[in-house]
Amino acid sequence: MRYRLMTATSAVVFGLMTACHAAGIDQDGANAIRDNLNSLLPEDIAKSGVVAVNPAGARYEITYDLAKLLSKFNPADLAINGLKPISMFATPRDDGLWNVEGDSSLNISGHFKAPDKKRTDFTYSIASMVHTWVFDPAISYFRSGDFSAKDIKVTTATDTEQVDASFGDMKYKLTSADGASADRIDFAANGTLTAFAEQVHGKDMPPIRITADTIDFEAKVASLPAKQLRDIVIFAVDHADEKQMSKESEERLKGMLRAAFPLVSSFEEVITLNNLAVTSAAGGGSAQSFAYRLAVNGPSNATQFDVAMNAANITFDSPMIPAAYSAFVPQAVDVQLAIPGMDFAAFGDEFMKLDLTKPPEGREDAGKKAVERLFRNGRFVIDIPKVSAKSGVYDIDISARVESRIDVGKQDYALQASVLARDYDKTIAAVQELAKTNPELNQASFGMLMVKGFAKTDPDGRQRWDVTVTPDGTVSVNGQQIKGPDKPE
């Protein structure tokens, strides 16, 4: 019951799957939409009149009263005040699609209890929400659309902590195109949030404030089986309360999964915070930009997962960092990681062998085997194309490739890495200068001088160390062995 209740707010979208009278807007068409919406809700909720649909000139007005969904909750566990009915308008088009639009606002407050029984009070307000979409009944999702919101404020508070967050404006745009094959769709989305501010404070901590002029985001996914995924979601919701899956349901679910595979051919998400700043009683810091990227691409039998983070023009202002050490604070950081060669085709084949009619605790061995096939017999690789950091006294670039196993109990580890440092003598000199007031750094300075002895010089003048670690424990730097193999256990 609770899973179906959670999906009630999205029922407006699914309701437009019904075949309505495109030639004319009438009460029969309105009733068809209403009945389709209600079919997605628990019977008692549907009877409460959560959804109302009426003809409104050349379109249908769909009104849903989410406050009525709260009737099944104990007010001590969940209460929302100010939740007013929201309307949107749907207009059938000659091409079978629908135009959906709305203009509303939000100003609610309330409380809820988390699983640990602790109470959280909240307030949410949005001065304006305007949206226009093109809805496709064939996939029960939007083909395109624009959404904008103004003056967004959120507050959550427990007995120990309070969080206040706000945005000035938000803009979001969705587009789509037919995929490379039938029943596949490419989606792209982008948007911007302005004047972001968040403050966190509690009984045992001073306030911490985070701000950014803008937060830009974009995402794209290629060859998404939207219709098949819709069917899987509906199946999962319909069977969420079943303690054990029947053989018939198992065969149906596996059939839908086969039809949906592979889920995507590529996915990418990028989030960038511009003029980010953090302030607190202990000091603060800023960055002209901070960006995060997540990507998945490649064929299903050789998929690569990429993640990257970078920050530019970093500054720190804190009494916790002595002035003598300020030159060592990085001014720019770039981190890139990748996991290549994941075999989702083999993983899917192994997953299809699972007996889903058995309890989860009886499927550990089969699940482990599926993961091993995902990582080609339990071996995985982490590529590190780049890790770089730069300040006034150092400029370091690191690239590496690590091979190991997912079963940590077995010692099977190998590493190939390259470390390049520009103006390494300048870095050593800076550490030696610090050692004059902090003698403990003399050991670090001596170690850096020893490391320099293993370095090679690249044509651009940088110092290079190519490091190799073999599975038997042997360590070599620039071809020179500095540690032999480990002794047998």
C-alpha positions as CSV (number, residue, x, y, z in Angstrom):
1,M,0.0,0.0,0.0
2,R,2.7,2.5,1.0
3,Y,4.5,2.1,-2.3
4,R,1.4,2.8,-4.4
5,L,0.8,5.8,-2.2
6,M,4.2,7.2,-3.0
7,T,3.5,7.1,-6.7
8,A,0.2,8.9,-6.4
9,T,1.7,12.3,-7.1
10,S,2.9,11.1,-10.5
11,A,-0.4,9.6,-11.4
12,V,-1.4,12.7,-13.3
13,V,1.2,11.9,-15.9
14,F,0.3,8.3,-16.3
15,G,-3.4,9.1,-16.5
16,L,-2.9,10.7,-19.9
17,M,-2.1,7.2,-21.3
18,T,-5.9,6.8,-21.9
19,A,-7.3,7.2,-25.4
20,C,-9.4,10.3,-25.3
21,H,-11.6,12.1,-27.8
22,A,-9.1,14.3,-29.7
23,A,-11.8,15.6,-31.9
24,G,-13.6,17.3,-29.0
25,I,-13.3,18.0,-25.3
26,D,-16.2,16.6,-23.4
27,Q,-17.1,15.0,-20.1
28,D,-16.7,11.5,-21.4
29,G,-13.1,12.3,-22.2
30,A,-12.6,13.9,-18.7
31,N,-14.1,10.8,-17.0
32,A,-11.8,8.5,-19.0
33,I,-8.8,10.4,-17.8
34,R,-10.1,10.5,-14.2
35,D,-10.8,6.7,-14.2
36,N,-7.4,6.0,-15.6
37,L,-5.8,8.1,-12.9
38,N,-7.8,6.4,-10.2
39,S,-6.9,3.0,-11.5
40,L,-3.3,3.7,-10.5
41,L,-4.3,4.5,-6.9
42,P,-5.4,2.3,-4.0
43,E,-9.1,1.9,-4.1
44,D,-9.8,3.7,-0.9
45,I,-7.6,6.7,-2.0
46,A,-9.3,6.8,-5.4
47,K,-12.7,6.9,-3.7
48,S,-11.6,9.9,-1.6
49,G,-11.7,12.1,-4.7
50,V,-8.0,12.9,-4.9
51,V,-8.3,13.5,-8.7
52,A,-10.9,15.6,-10.5
53,V,-11.0,16.1,-14.3
54,N,-13.3,18.5,-16.1
55,P,-13.5,20.0,-19.6
56,A,-12.2,23.5,-19.8
57,G,-12.8,25.0,-23.2
58,A,-10.4,23.4,-25.7
59,R,-8.5,21.4,-23.0
60,Y,-9.0,19.4,-19.8
61,E,-8.4,20.7,-16.3
62,I,-6.9,18.1,-14.0
63,T,-7.0,19.0,-10.3
64,Y,-5.4,16.8,-7.7
65,D,-5.7,17.4,-4.0
66,L,-2.6,15.8,-2.4
67,A,-3.9,16.7,1.1
68,K,-6.3,13.8,0.8
69,L,-3.4,11.4,0.4
70,L,-2.5,12.2,4.0
71,S,-5.6,10.5,5.4
72,K,-3.8,7.2,5.7
73,F,-1.0,8.6,7.9
74,N,-1.0,9.1,11.6
75,P,-0.8,12.9,12.1
76,A,1.9,12.3,14.7
77,D,4.1,10.7,12.1
78,L,3.3,13.0,9.2
79,A,1.4,16.3,8.9
80,I,1.4,19.0,6.2
81,N,-0.3,22.3,6.5
82,G,-1.1,24.6,3.6
83,L,-1.2,21.9,0.9
84,K,-3.7,23.2,-1.6
85,P,-5.2,21.6,-4.7
86,I,-3.0,22.0,-7.8
87,S,-4.4,22.2,-11.3
88,M,-2.8,21.6,-14.7
89,F,-4.2,21.7,-18.1
90,A,-3.9,19.0,-20.8
91,T,-4.7,19.5,-24.5
92,P,-4.7,16.6,-26.9
93,R,-2.8,17.1,-30.2
94,D,-3.5,15.8,-33.6
95,D,-0.2,13.8,-33.6
96,G,-1.3,11.8,-30.5
97,L,0.8,13.8,-28.1
98,W,-0.5,16.1,-25.3
99,N,0.4,19.7,-24.4
100,V,0.5,19.9,-20.6
101,E,0.9,23.3,-18.8
102,G,0.5,24.8,-15.4
103,D,1.1,27.8,-13.2
104,S,1.1,27.5,-9.4
105,S,2.9,28.2,-6.2
106,L,3.7,26.3,-3.0
107,N,3.8,27.3,0.6
108,I,3.6,24.4,3.1
109,S,4.8,23.5,6.5
110,G,4.7,20.4,8.6
111,H,6.6,17.6,10.3
112,F,7.5,13.9,9.9
113,K,9.1,11.2,11.9
114,A,12.1,9.4,10.4
115,P,12.6,5.6,10.9
116,D,14.6,6.4,14.0
117,K,11.4,8.1,15.4
118,K,13.1,11.5,15.5
119,R,10.9,14.4,14.5
120,T,11.8,16.8,11.7
121,D,9.9,20.1,11.1
122,F,9.9,21.6,7.7
123,T,8.7,24.5,5.5
124,Y,8.8,24.7,1.7
125,S,7.8,27.7,-0.3
126,I,8.0,28.5,-4.1
127,A,6.6,31.8,-5.1
128,S,6.0,30.7,-8.7
129,M,6.1,27.5,-10.7
130,V,5.4,27.7,-14.4
131,H,5.7,24.7,-16.8
132,T,4.9,23.6,-20.3
133,W,5.4,20.1,-21.5
134,V,4.8,17.8,-24.4
135,F,3.6,14.4,-23.1
136,D,3.8,11.1,-25.0
137,P,1.2,8.5,-23.9
138,A,3.2,5.8,-25.6
139,I,6.0,6.1,-23.0
140,S,4.0,7.8,-20.2
141,Y,6.7,10.5,-20.1
142,F,7.5,13.9,-21.5
143,R,9.1,14.4,-24.8
144,S,10.1,18.0,-24.1
145,G,9.3,20.8,-21.8
146,D,10.3,23.9,-19.9
147,F,10.0,24.5,-16.2
148,S,10.8,27.7,-14.2
149,A,10.5,28.6,-10.6
150,K,11.2,31.7,-8.5
151,D,12.0,32.4,-4.9
152,I,12.6,28.8,-3.5
153,K,13.0,28.4,0.2
154,V,13.4,25.3,2.3
155,T,13.9,24.9,6.1
156,T,14.3,21.6,8.0
157,A,14.8,21.4,11.8
158,T,15.3,18.7,14.3
159,D,16.0,19.1,18.1
160,T,19.7,19.3,17.3
161,E,20.1,20.9,13.9
162,Q,18.5,23.4,11.5
163,V,19.1,23.7,7.7
164,D,18.0,26.8,5.7
165,A,18.4,26.8,1.9
166,S,17.2,29.1,-0.8
167,F,17.4,29.7,-4.5
168,G,16.6,32.9,-6.5
169,D,15.4,31.3,-9.7
170,M,15.4,27.9,-11.4
171,K,15.2,27.1,-15.1
172,Y,15.0,23.6,-16.5
173,K,14.6,22.4,-20.1
174,L,14.0,18.9,-21.5
175,T,14.4,17.7,-25.1
176,S,14.3,14.3,-26.8
177,A,14.9,12.6,-30.1
178,D,14.4,9.2,-31.5
179,G,17.2,6.8,-30.6
180,A,19.5,4.8,-32.9
181,S,17.1,1.9,-32.8
182,A,13.3,1.3,-32.5
183,D,11.6,2.0,-29.2
184,R,14.7,3.9,-28.0
185,I,14.8,7.6,-27.1
186,D,17.6,10.0,-26.5
187,F,16.9,12.6,-23.7
188,A,18.8,15.8,-22.8
189,A,18.2,18.2,-20.0
190,N,19.9,21.4,-18.8
191,G,19.2,24.1,-16.3
192,T,20.4,26.8,-13.9
193,L,19.7,27.7,-10.3
194,T,20.7,31.2,-9.2
195,A,21.6,32.8,-5.9
196,F,22.0,29.5,-3.9
197,A,22.5,29.9,-0.2
198,E,22.5,27.2,2.6
199,Q,23.1,27.6,6.3
200,V,23.5,24.8,8.7
201,H,23.7,25.3,12.5
202,G,23.0,23.3,15.6
203,K,23.4,23.1,19.3
204,D,27.0,21.8,19.2
205,M,28.2,23.6,16.1
206,P,28.6,27.2,14.9
207,P,26.7,28.2,11.7
208,I,28.2,27.1,8.4
209,R,27.1,29.0,5.3
210,I,27.5,27.9,1.7
211,T,26.7,30.1,-1.3
212,A,27.1,30.0,-5.1
213,D,26.1,32.6,-7.7
214,T,24.8,29.9,-10.0
215,I,24.5,26.1,-10.2
216,D,24.5,24.9,-13.8
217,F,23.5,21.3,-14.6
218,E,23.1,19.3,-17.7
219,A,22.5,15.6,-18.4
220,K,21.9,13.4,-21.4
221,V,21.1,9.8,-21.9
222,A,21.1,7.8,-25.2
223,S,19.0,4.9,-26.3
224,L,16.7,4.8,-23.2
225,P,14.0,2.1,-23.5
226,A,11.4,4.4,-22.0
227,K,8.3,2.3,-22.7
228,Q,9.9,-0.8,-21.3
229,L,11.1,1.0,-18.2
230,R,7.6,2.3,-17.6
231,D,6.3,-1.2,-17.7
232,I,9.0,-2.4,-15.2
233,V,8.2,0.4,-12.8
234,I,4.5,-0.3,-12.9
235,F,5.2,-4.0,-12.4
236,A,7.4,-3.2,-9.4
237,V,4.8,-0.9,-7.8
238,D,2.0,-3.4,-8.3
239,H,4.1,-6.3,-6.7
240,A,5.9,-4.2,-4.0
241,D,3.8,-5.7,-1.2
242,E,4.3,-9.3,-2.2
243,K,6.5,-11.2,0.3
244,Q,7.4,-13.8,-2.4
245,M,7.3,-13.6,-6.1
246,S,5.4,-16.2,-8.0
247,K,6.9,-18.2,-10.9
248,E,4.5,-16.4,-13.3
249,S,5.5,-13.0,-12.1
250,E,9.2,-13.9,-12.3
251,E,8.9,-15.0,-15.9
252,R,7.0,-11.8,-16.7
253,L,9.6,-9.6,-15.0
254,K,12.5,-11.3,-16.7
255,G,10.8,-10.9,-20.0
256,M,10.5,-7.2,-19.5
257,L,14.1,-6.9,-18.4
258,R,15.3,-8.7,-21.5
259,A,13.2,-6.3,-23.7
260,A,14.8,-3.3,-21.9
261,F,18.4,-4.5,-22.0
262,P,20.7,-2.7,-22.5
263,L,19.2,0.1,-20.4
264,V,21.3,2.9,-22.0
265,S,24.1,3.2,-24.5
266,S,25.5,6.3,-22.7
267,F,24.8,8.6,-19.8
268,E,26.4,11.9,-18.7
269,E,25.7,14.4,-16.0
270,V,27.6,17.6,-15.2
271,I,27.0,19.9,-12.3
272,T,29.0,23.2,-11.9
273,L,28.9,25.6,-9.0
274,N,30.1,29.1,-9.9
275,N,31.7,31.4,-7.3
276,L,31.3,28.9,-4.6
277,A,32.0,30.2,-1.0
278,V,32.0,28.5,2.4
279,T,32.1,30.6,5.6
280,S,32.1,29.7,9.3
281,A,33.5,30.8,12.6
282,A,36.6,28.8,11.8
283,G,37.2,30.6,8.6
284,G,36.2,30.0,5.0
285,G,37.1,29.3,1.5
286,S,36.0,29.8,-2.1
287,A,36.4,28.6,-5.6
288,Q,35.7,30.4,-8.8
289,S,34.2,27.1,-10.0
290,F,33.6,23.6,-8.7
291,A,32.5,20.9,-11.2
292,Y,31.4,17.3,-10.9
293,R,31.0,14.9,-13.9
294,L,29.6,11.4,-14.0
295,A,29.5,9.4,-17.2
296,V,28.7,5.8,-18.4
297,N,29.3,4.7,-21.9
298,G,30.5,1.9,-24.2
299,P,28.9,-1.4,-25.4
300,S,27.2,-3.6,-22.8
301,N,30.1,-6.0,-22.7
302,A,32.7,-3.3,-22.2
303,T,31.1,-0.5,-20.3
304,Q,33.2,2.3,-18.7
305,F,32.2,4.3,-15.7
306,D,33.8,7.8,-15.3
307,V,33.8,10.3,-12.5
308,A,35.6,13.6,-12.4
309,M,35.8,16.6,-10.1
310,N,37.7,19.9,-10.5
311,A,38.0,23.2,-8.8
312,A,39.7,26.4,-10.0
313,N,41.0,29.5,-8.2
314,I,40.7,28.1,-4.8
315,T,41.3,30.3,-1.7
316,F,41.2,29.6,2.0
317,D,41.0,32.1,4.8
318,S,41.2,30.4,8.2
319,P,43.3,30.8,11.4
320,M,43.6,27.0,11.3
321,I,46.0,27.4,8.4
322,P,49.2,29.3,9.6
323,A,50.4,32.0,7.2
324,A,53.6,30.0,6.6
325,Y,51.6,27.1,5.2
326,S,49.2,29.2,3.0
327,A,51.4,28.7,0.0
328,F,50.8,24.9,0.2
329,V,47.0,25.3,-0.1
330,P,46.1,24.1,-3.6
331,Q,44.9,26.8,-6.0
332,A,43.5,24.3,-8.5
333,V,42.6,20.6,-8.3
334,D,41.5,18.1,-11.0
335,V,40.6,14.5,-10.3
336,Q,39.5,11.9,-12.9
337,L,38.7,8.3,-12.3
338,A,37.4,5.5,-14.5
339,I,36.4,1.9,-14.1
340,P,36.6,0.3,-17.6
341,G,35.6,-3.0,-19.1
342,M,32.5,-3.8,-17.0
343,D,30.6,-6.7,-18.7
344,F,26.9,-5.8,-18.1
345,A,25.9,-8.4,-20.8
346,A,27.5,-11.2,-18.8
347,F,26.0,-9.7,-15.6
348,G,22.6,-9.7,-17.2
349,D,22.9,-13.3,-18.4
350,E,23.8,-14.4,-14.9
351,F,21.1,-12.3,-13.3
352,M,18.5,-14.1,-15.5
353,K,19.5,-17.4,-13.8
354,L,18.5,-16.1,-10.4
355,D,15.5,-17.8,-8.8
356,L,13.5,-14.7,-7.8
357,T,10.8,-16.8,-6.2
358,K,13.3,-17.6,-3.3
359,P,13.9,-15.2,-0.4
360,P,16.9,-12.8,-1.0
361,E,18.9,-14.5,1.7
362,G,18.9,-17.7,-0.4
363,R,20.4,-16.0,-3.5
364,E,23.8,-14.7,-2.1
365,D,26.0,-17.1,-4.1
366,A,24.1,-16.5,-7.4
367,G,24.4,-12.7,-6.8
368,K,28.1,-13.0,-6.1
369,K,28.6,-14.9,-9.3
370,A,26.8,-12.2,-11.2
371,V,29.1,-9.5,-9.8
372,E,32.1,-11.6,-10.6
373,R,31.0,-11.8,-14.2
374,L,30.4,-8.1,-14.3
375,F,34.1,-7.6,-13.3
376,R,35.4,-10.5,-15.6
377,N,36.0,-13.3,-13.1
378,G,36.2,-11.0,-10.1
379,R,39.0,-8.7,-11.4
380,F,38.5,-5.0,-11.7
381,V,40.6,-2.1,-13.0
382,I,40.6,1.5,-11.8
383,D,42.1,3.9,-14.3
384,I,43.2,7.3,-13.0
385,P,43.8,9.4,-16.1
386,K,44.7,12.5,-14.1
387,V,45.0,13.7,-10.5
388,S,46.6,17.2,-10.4
389,A,47.1,19.8,-7.8
390,K,48.8,23.2,-8.2
391,S,49.8,26.0,-5.8
392,G,52.4,28.6,-5.5
393,V,55.1,26.0,-4.5
394,Y,54.1,22.8,-6.3
395,D,52.6,21.6,-9.6
396,I,51.9,17.8,-9.6
397,D,50.3,15.5,-12.1
398,I,49.6,11.8,-11.3
399,S,48.2,9.1,-13.6
400,A,47.8,5.5,-12.7
401,R,46.2,2.1,-13.4
402,V,45.3,-0.2,-10.5
403,E,44.3,-3.8,-10.9
404,S,42.9,-5.9,-8.1
405,R,40.0,-8.3,-7.2
406,I,36.6,-7.7,-5.7
407,D,37.2,-10.5,-3.2
408,V,39.4,-8.6,-0.8
409,G,40.6,-11.7,0.9
410,K,42.9,-12.7,-2.0
411,Q,46.1,-10.7,-2.4
412,D,46.3,-9.8,-6.0
413,Y,47.2,-6.2,-6.5
414,A,49.2,-4.4,-9.3
415,L,49.9,-0.7,-9.9
416,Q,51.4,1.3,-12.7
417,A,51.7,5.0,-12.0
418,S,53.4,8.1,-13.3
419,V,54.1,11.1,-11.1
420,L,55.3,14.4,-12.7
421,A,56.3,17.5,-10.7
422,R,57.2,20.8,-12.2
423,D,59.7,23.0,-10.3
424,Y,60.3,20.2,-7.8
425,D,63.4,22.1,-6.4
426,K,61.1,25.0,-5.5
427,T,58.9,22.6,-3.6
428,I,61.8,21.2,-1.7
429,A,63.1,24.7,-0.9
430,A,59.6,25.6,0.5
431,V,59.6,22.6,2.8
432,Q,63.1,23.3,3.9
433,E,62.1,26.9,4.8
434,L,59.2,25.6,6.9
435,A,61.6,23.2,8.6
436,K,63.5,26.2,10.1
437,T,60.5,26.8,12.4
438,N,59.2,23.2,12.4
439,P,62.0,20.8,12.8
440,E,59.7,17.8,12.3
441,L,59.7,18.7,8.6
442,N,63.4,18.0,8.3
443,Q,62.6,14.3,7.8
444,A,60.1,15.2,5.1
445,S,62.7,17.4,3.4
446,F,65.3,14.6,3.5
447,G,62.7,12.1,2.1
448,M,62.0,14.5,-0.8
449,L,65.7,14.7,-1.6
450,M,65.9,10.9,-1.7
451,V,62.9,10.7,-4.0
452,K,64.5,13.3,-6.3
453,G,67.4,10.9,-6.8
454,F,65.1,8.4,-8.5
455,A,63.6,11.0,-10.8
456,K,64.0,11.4,-14.6
457,T,63.8,14.7,-16.4
458,D,61.2,15.0,-19.2
459,P,61.8,17.2,-22.2
460,D,59.6,19.9,-20.7
461,G,61.7,20.0,-17.5
462,R,59.4,18.2,-15.2
463,Q,60.6,15.5,-12.9
464,R,59.1,12.1,-13.6
465,W,58.7,8.9,-11.5
466,D,57.2,5.8,-13.2
467,V,56.2,3.5,-10.4
468,T,55.4,-0.2,-10.8
469,V,54.0,-2.6,-8.2
470,T,53.6,-6.2,-9.3
471,P,51.3,-8.8,-7.6
472,D,54.2,-10.4,-5.8
473,G,55.0,-7.1,-4.0
474,T,58.0,-6.0,-6.1
475,V,58.2,-2.2,-6.3
476,S,60.2,-0.4,-9.1
477,V,60.7,3.3,-9.8
478,N,61.9,4.3,-13.3
479,G,62.9,0.7,-13.9
480,Q,65.0,0.5,-10.7
481,Q,63.9,-2.1,-8.2
482,I,63.6,-0.6,-4.7
483,K,61.8,-3.5,-3.1
484,G,61.9,-7.2,-3.8
485,P,58.9,-9.6,-3.8
486,D,57.1,-10.4,-0.6
487,K,58.0,-13.5,1.3
488,P,55.5,-16.3,0.9
489,E,53.0,-16.6,3.7
